[in-house]
Amino acid sequence: MKIQPISNKASNTNFCAKINLVGGTIVSPNAKKLLPKNSLIRLEEKAKIIGTDTDSVHVGLWYTYDFEPSRNLFLNALGVQTYRVKERKTALSLTSVLSSKKMVDDLHRTEIKGSSDKQKLSAYKAIWKYLDALEEQYKTK
């Protein structure tokens, strides 16, 4: 009797481009929380149209903060500067590696301002537009 070793590798039979989502927040390191609900599924389906199994689209999402000096009489008297958060923004970075066409895209980085819901929707729309442009570029090459 022959015993096969246990393999924990998840086999993926998807032969299309994949989205690698990284980032998140300090409280929740899951970057999906910075997108609208179920939008990652739609983005993954959109990426399946592009490329082969060796191709990938890398998406980075995280919060950035603008700070301003804050008055704290006790700490300022001790010589310690204090700051408060002036504005929270969502930073988005996009790049792609399409090895089947020997294409590596430059890093695209944007910052999105507004309310939390507006930031989520704007990030989703920006990723969607990037995938559209990538699809057009992939088909023309």
Secondary structure, 3 states (H helix, E strand, C coil): CCCCCCCCCCCCCCCCCEEEEEEECCCCCCHHHHCCCCHHHHHHHHHHCCCCCCCEEEEEEEEEEEEEEECCHHHHHCCCCEEEEEEEEEEEEEEEEECCCCEECCCEEEEECCCHHHHHHHHHHHHHHHHHHHHHHHHHC
